[in-house]
């Protein structure tokens, strides 16, 4: 009976080692996939306004560029153009948020497949914590102040 104890211990150690190796491989795979998703979310997304006068390019960091067609002031009023810019910026932010969510969606299942490493090894990195950092909600930016300059107040753009 005592001769069987080392063999049982070796088998248990080998099984535990195999499980830990599998979890570490899953962690590295999830980390790599998460970094790829993060890189994909950083790619710019472009949205045109409904009136085709405004184009907004944004990524996960925010708005990169706002472009107005040269004819925008002839084909729109300041109020409509302002609303168009705001709606287009919001649509670009929504598109970026959707692309981030899609990129992270496939990783959610991976993170829940296995027990988290700290459950087995105290102090080990946590996949759940890593996922939570990247799934933080994106707050919309504050609405811009309505401080128009003299040019717009006097309708100088119509002259």
C-alpha positions, 0 to 999 in steps of 0.5 A, spaced: 500 500 500 505 504 501 508 503 494 502 505 491 502 512 494 508 515 490 505 513 484 498 516 486 502 522 488 505 522 481 499 521 477 496 527 481 501 531 480 501 530 472 494 531 472 494 538 476 500 540 471 497 538 465 491 542 467 495 548 469 499 548 463 492 548 459 489 554 463 496 557 462 495 556 454 488 558 454 490 565 458 496 566 453 491 565 447 485 569 450 491 575 452 493 574 444 486 575 442 484 580 446 490 584 444 488 583 437 481 585 438 484 592 442 488 593 435 482 592 431 478 597 435 483 602 434 482 602 427 478 608 425 471 608 423 468 613 418 460 615 418 457 620 413 451 624 415 444 623 412 445 629 408 452 627 406 454 634 408 458 631 414 463 626 415 466 623 421 472 619 422 473 616 429 476 610 433 476 607 440 480 614 443 475 618 440 473 623 434 479 623 429 476 628 424 470 632 422 470 634 415 464 638 412 463 638 404 465 645 401 457 646 400 455 645 407 453 652 408 450 653 402 445 647 403 444 647 410 442 652 416 447 653 422 442 649 426 441 643 421 448 643 420 450 643 428 445 637 429 448 633 423 455 634 426 452 632 433 448 626 430 454 624 425 459 624 431 454 620 435 453 615 430 461 614 429 461 613 436 456 608 436 459 604 430 466 604 434 462 601 440 459 596 436 466 594 433 469 593 440 463 589 442 463 584 437 471 584 437 470 582 445 464 578 444 468 572 442 473 572 448 467 572 453 466 565 452 473 563 452 474 567 459 468 563 462 471 556 459 476 554 464 477 556 472 480 563 473 488 562 474 487 565 481 482 560 483 488 554 483 494 558 483 494 564 488 497 570 485 496 568 478 494 573 473 486 573 472 483 572 465 476 575 468 480 581 470 483 582 464 476 582 460 473 587 465 478 592 463 476 592 456 469 591 457 468 598 461 462 602 458 464 608 454 461 614 456 459 619 451 462 625 450 459 632 453 455 636 449 459 642 446 457 648 448 453 653 444 458 659 444 457 661 437 462 667 435 460 673 431 461 670 424 455 666 426 451 671 430 451 676 424 449 670 419 456 673 416 456 666 412 450 668 408 454 674 405 
